[in-house]
Amino acid sequence: MIVVLIATCNRKDLVRRLLINLSSQTLVPNKVILIDSSDSNNLITKSALVGFKFEIVYKHSEKKINSSDAENQFSEKRPFFF
């Protein structure tokens, strides 16, 4: 199982491009976990997250977080795996 964890803030256009690029890879992820700490007027919309070959789990975080914070937040709820 391939899982990609993305932490982002105010970069909805770049995230959409990243998801499109991930979708065209030889090994497509099974799941993408997207932690969005964008301002309320810059959130990624649900319509931007549909139509991909993989499951997307979206979570908005009020607190500005970096990728290691996002990993810790996710790993507390899920067992570590490869």
C-alpha positions in Angstrom: 0.0 0.0 0.0 1.3 3.4 -1.0 0.2 6.3 1.2 1.2 9.9 0.5 0.9 12.5 3.3 0.7 16.2 2.2 0.8 19.1 4.6 -0.2 22.4 2.9 -1.0 26.0 3.6 -2.5 28.5 1.1 -1.4 26.5 -1.9 -4.5 25.0 -3.4 -3.4 25.4 -7.0 -0.1 23.6 -6.3 -1.9 20.9 -4.4 -4.2 20.2 -7.3 -1.2 20.0 -9.7 0.5 17.6 -7.3 -2.6 15.4 -7.2 -2.7 15.3 -11.0 1.0 14.4 -11.2 0.6 11.7 -8.6 -2.3 10.3 -10.6 -0.1 9.9 -13.7 2.8 8.1 -11.9 3.7 4.5 -12.8 3.0 3.5 -9.1 -0.2 5.4 -8.1 -0.7 5.8 -4.4 -3.6 3.9 -2.8 -4.4 6.9 -0.5 -3.4 10.5 -0.2 -3.8 12.2 3.2 -4.1 16.0 2.8 -3.7 18.2 5.9 -4.7 21.7 4.9 -3.9 24.6 7.3 -4.9 27.3 4.8 -6.9 30.4 5.7 -10.6 30.0 5.5 -10.8 31.9 2.2 -8.1 29.8 0.6 -9.2 26.2 1.5 -9.1 23.4 -1.0 -12.6 22.7 -2.3 -14.2 19.3 -2.4 -14.6 19.5 -6.1 -10.8 19.8 -6.5 -10.4 16.5 -4.8 -12.6 14.3 -7.0 -11.8 12.2 -10.0 -8.5 10.7 -8.9 -7.4 7.1 -9.0 -6.8 7.0 -5.3 -8.7 7.8 -2.0 -8.1 11.3 -0.7 -8.6 11.9 3.1 -8.9 15.6 3.7 -8.5 17.3 7.0 -8.5 21.1 7.7 -6.3 22.2 10.6 -6.8 25.6 12.3 -3.2 25.5 13.5 -0.5 26.1 11.0 1.4 22.8 10.8 4.4 21.4 9.0 4.9 18.0 7.4 6.3 16.4 10.6 3.4 17.7 12.6 1.0 16.2 10.1 2.8 12.9 10.2 2.6 12.9 14.0 -1.1 13.8 14.0 -1.8 11.0 11.6 0.4 8.4 13.2 -1.3 8.9 16.6 -4.5 7.5 15.1 -3.0 4.8 12.8 -0.3 2.2 13.3 3.0 2.8 11.5 3.3 0.8 8.3 5.2 0.7 5.0 
